[in-house]
Amino acid sequence: MKLWKEIEEAQSKIQKAIRMTPVIYSEIFSKLTGKEVFLKLENLQKTGSFKIRGAYYKLSRFNPSMKRRGVVAASAGNHAQGVAFASSLLGIQSTIVMPEGSSLAKQMATRSYGGEVILFGRDTDEALDYAKKLTEDGKSLIHPFDDEQIIAGQGTIGLEILKEVPGVEAIMIPIGGGGLISGIATIVKKRRPKVKIIGVQSTQAPSAFYSLKRNEIVEKKAKPTLADGIAIRRVGEVTFPIIQKFVDEIVTIEEDEIASAVLMLMERKRVVAEGAGATPLAALLSKKGRIEGKKVVLLISGGNIDVNLLDRIIEKGLAQTGRLVRFGVILRDLPGALAKLSSLVAQQNANILHIIHERAAKDIPIGFSKVILVLETRGPEQIREVRKGLKEKGYSLQILS
């Protein structure tokens, strides 16, 4: 069966198990970019990401014997939850191998959906290698992306986008191993060949970017990234030829850009997106990708972000946009010196979040102390005002971040 036809079949097969997630128009992002920007909110999908689509379609094709033997999968989060949940719906026992560093919240979520969790390996690739060994007793391996039925399930998002935004001219999609973008690109190009398909990767995990550029699969070791959901060292063998045929362009973005996009989605649209899910917005705001048309759909692929990581992303995003600043000041260690400094900062209407004293550092003279101030500001302009006001009073500042 041709892949585009299987995507159509998948759409009818998975309707009872998924949500047709909303597409919303963003006035603020449209103004910022000069485009008509729409957000496809797969973060509101069951299990918090698009992964349930492919997993459910794959498992729904099992015969009774395969269902009895069970399934095994490897994932740091979203695929794990998708497979566990789909398996529970279909009465199949699932074993999920997760890297040892997987967040406790994602482990608990996977177990709550009915999956048996095994922790193994430093990353998803090592977990996948171990998962393959567990198939020796007859279990079926559910690959996170390199499987045509998984691709077909993910491709149903493309059908929804074409229905919800009939005049769409470009779709920006996170890309790791390539299952999501392969499915969407296949059906969209079949029905609307002129729609531009743009993949987005972190510079920390750019396998698909270099593979498309060099016209061959290039393996790149994935470094730590906020977009951990697409941190794959090698694009898929099944997905790459599809990407070559249907994906117009792949772009990469920096970590600071991802953090800013996560923060903006929260503040401007009240949308909680994980790092991977925010990459399309990061790319659009950074003017990455050659988009000639006006109507652009950004696929917010998931919202399963660890709370501790979210806290760090928010802080990084605030610093990146000039809303949070840390600077050091050398003060005489005298009564009232800190109070005077704080008063001067308050006169500039900046909010002091933290004050840290350092007296013992080697570079601080006796009788002095180094004070680190963490300030909340309105942006770069207010930071300049604070610096100017303090310098006029004789203070020497060192911007730390």
N, C-alpha and C positions, 0 to 999 in steps of 0.2 A: 504494500500500500504506500502511495506517495505520502510524504510527510505532511503536506498541507491538508490532504484529505484526513489523515489521522488526527490532526489538530481539530478539524471540524467534528470528528467522531468523539474526541476527548471532551469537547465542549458539552455535548449532550450527556456524556457519561458521568461527568463530575458535578453537574448542577446541584444535585441533592447534598453534596458534601462541602461545597464552598459558598462564599459570598461573592456576588458580583460587586466588587468594591467600587466606591464612588470616584468620579473625576470631578475635581473642583477647579474653578478659575481663580487665579491669583492676581488681583489688581496690583498689589505692591511689587511682585516680581515682574509683572508685565511692564510697569513703569520703569523699573530699574534696568531692564534689558532692551526695551523697545520692541518686545515681542508680545504675542498673546500666549501667556503661559498657563498651562493646565497641569495639575498634579494628579496622577493616578495612584490612589492611596492603598497599596497592597499592605501597608503596615496595619490596616484595619481588617486584613484577612484572618481567618481562623488560624490559630497558632502564631499569629503576629507576622507572617511573611507569606510570600507567594509559593513557598515550597510544598504546601499541602496539595497544590494542583497536580504537579508531576507525580508525587508519591501516590496519591489516590488513584490516578489514572493507571499507573503502572500496576498497582496491586489489584485493581478491579479486573485486570485481564488474567489473573491467576486462575488455574484450574484447581479443583478440590485437593489434589495431591500436593501441589505447591503450597497451598494455604496451610495444610496440616504440618508441613515441615518448617514453616516459619521463615522469617527474613532477618537479615543483618545489614546494618548500614554504619557508615562512619561520618561523623560531623562534629563541629565545635558548637553547633547550636540550632540553626533554622532547619536544616535538612533532618537533623535528629528529631526535632519536634514534629515536623511534617510526617515523617515515616511512622513515628510512634502513634500519632493521632489517627492517621489513615489506617494503620494496622488494627487499631482498636475498633474503628468503625466497621471493619470487614471481618473481625473475629480472627485475626492472625497474630501469632506471637512474634514480638520484635525484640531483637538485641541490638543495642546501639553502642558503638565504640566511640568514645569521646577522648580527645587529648587530655593529658593529665592536668593541664593548666586551664581547662574549661571552667567558666564561671559557675559557682555553686547554684546561682539562680537558674541557669540554663540546664544544669543537671537535674534540678528539682522539677523544672517544667517538663522535661522529657519523661521523667518517671511518672509524673502526674497524668501524662497522656497514655500511660500503659507500657512504656518501653523499659526493658531491662538494661541498665547502663553499666558498661565496662569502661574503666579509665585506662588508657594505654597510649604511650607515645608523647613526643614533644609537640607535634603539630598534627593537622588533619591528614597529611600525607602518610605519616607513620601509623596513625590510627586506621587509615584505609588499608594499608598493607596487612595489618593484623586482622581486620575484618574479613579480608579475603580468605584467611586461614580458617575462619569459623564456618565457611561454607562447605567444608569437607564432609560434614554430616548431613548435607542435603539442603541446608538453608539457602535461600536465594539472596544474592547481594543486590542491594538497591543503591546504585551509584548516584552520587549527588548531581551529576550533569551529563556524563558521557553515555547516554542511553536514549534511543529514539523515542521511547514511550514517555520518559521523563521530559524530554524536550517538547513532545506534543502537548503534554499537560500544561507546561509553562506557556506554550504558545497561545493558549486560550485567552491570555491577557491581551494579545494583539487583536483578537476578534472583538473584545469588549471596548478597546480604545477606538477602533474604527466605528463602532456603534455609538459611543458616547461623544466622540469628537469627529464628526463626519469630515470636516475640512482639514484634518491634521496634516501638517507638512513635514514635521520632523519629530522623532521620538528619541529621547536620550535615556539610555539603559545601563545600569551597573553591569560590569562583566568581570567574572573570575574565570571559572572553567568554561563558560560559554553556553550553558544549557538554556538559560533565560533568554538571552539575546538571540540565540539560534531559532528558538520556537517563535518568538515575536516577529523576527525579521522574515522568516519563511512565509508566514501567513499574510503579513502586511504587504510584502513585495508581490505576492501572488495576486492580491486584490487591488492594491494601490501601489504600482511599481515606482511612482515618483516620490513617495514618502521617503525622506532621508532617515536612515537608521545609524545612530551614533552610540558607540560603546564608551563607557567611562571606567577607568581604572585608577587606582592609587599609584603614585610613582614608586611606592614601596613594594608593589607586587604587579609588575608590568608585562607578564608573559604574553598575553593576548596582543598588547600594543606592539611589541617587537616581532611577534610571529606574523601579524598582518603586514607589518612594514617589510619584513625580509622574505615573505611568501613561503615560510616554512615554520614548523613548530619550534619555538625557542623556549628553553627552560630557564627560568629566573628564580633564584631563591627568594621567597617572600620574607621581607623584613617586617618587624612589628608595625602595625598600622591601625588607625581608628576604624578603617573599613575592613575589619577582620572577616566579615562574611564573604569577601571576594579576594581574600589573601591566598591565592592558589599559585603554586610554582610552575604549573604547566597547563596550558589550555588543552581541551579534550581532543582526542583523535577523531571522535565522531563529530564534535561540534566545529572543529576548525575548518573543514571544507565548506560547511554551511556559512560560517562567518566570512570566508573568502568570497563566497558567491553573493551574499545578500547584505553584508554590513558595509556601509559606505566609509566609515571612519571610526577609529578608536583614539581617544585622547586620554592623557594622564593628568592628575591633579595632585597638589601638595597637601600635606597633613593639615596645615593651617587653614587651607581653603575648605577642607572637609569639616573641621571644627566650626568655622564660621557659618557654614551651611546648616549644620545641625542646630546651632543657636538661632539662626534666622527662622528656620521652620518652626521652632518652638515659640519664638517671640511674635512673629508676624502672622502665623497661620494656626498656632496651637496644635501643631503636628509633631508628634514624637517619632523621630526617625533614627535608626541605627546609622553608624558611619557609612556603611555601604549604601543604604537607602538614600542618603543625602548627597551622594556623589554627583548625580545628574544636575542638581541645583548648583553645586559647587562649580561644575564645569561651565554651566550657562553664565553664572555671575562672573566667572573669570574669563569669559569670552573665548572659551575653548570649543573648537568644532566650527566647521564652515556651514552655518545655517542661513540659507537664502530666504526661506519662507518666513511667515509670521507666526503661524499656529504651531506651538511646540508643546509636546507632552513630556513631562518628566516622570519617570517611573520611580516612585518611592517604594522600594522593594520590600522593606521590612522595618519593624519598630522594636525589635527585641534587643534593647540596649541595656547593659548592666548598669545599675544605679550608680555604682562607684565610678565606672568609666564615664557615665553621663556627667557626673560632677566635675571630672577632669576636663572633659570636652567643653563644658560651659565656661570654666575658668580660662581655658586656652582660647576659646572663641571670643570671650570678653577682652582678653589681652590683645588678640589679633585685630579687633575692631576699635581699639583705643578706649575701651570702657573700663578696663582694669589696668593699673600700672603699679609697678614696684620700683621704688628708688631708695638709694642709700644716702644718708647725710652724716657727716662727722660733726659731733657736738661736743662742746666742753661738758665735762661731767659735773655739772653744777645744779643746785636746786632751781627749778623753774625753767631750765633750758628746754626740756621736752614740752612743757606746757606752752611755752612761747611758740615753738615750732608748730604744735598742733593748732594753736590759735591762728597762725598765719595761713595754714592750710584751710582751715574753716572759713576764713575770709574769702577764699577763692571758691567756696561752695562745693568743695570736693569732700567725699565721705570717706573717713578713715575706717578701713575694715580690720586691719591688723597692725600692730606695732611690735617690732622685734629688736631687742637690745643685744649688741655684741661688744664686750669690753676686752675679751682675752685674745682676740686675733693678733697675729704678729705685726700686721701693718698699721695697727692703731696705737698712737702715742699714749704714754701714761697721762692720765688726767683727761682723756677723751673717751668717747664711746661712739660706736657706729650704730645708727638707728635705721632700720629698714621699715619703710612705710608702705603698706598696700592700700591703694586708694581706688575707690569707685568713682568714675568720672562720666561726663556726657560724651566724651570722645576726644580725638586728638587735639582739637582746639582748646579745650579746657586743660588738657595736660600742658600745653604750651603756656597757658595763663598761669598755672601753678608754678611751673619752672621759672617763668619770668619774675613772678612776685617774690619767690624765695631768693633768687639770685640778687634782686634789688636790695634785699635785706642782708646780703653778704653770705648766704649759704651756698656751698658747693654741692651739687647734686650728681649722683651717678644713677642713671637709668638702668635697672636690672632686667626688666621685662615689660 
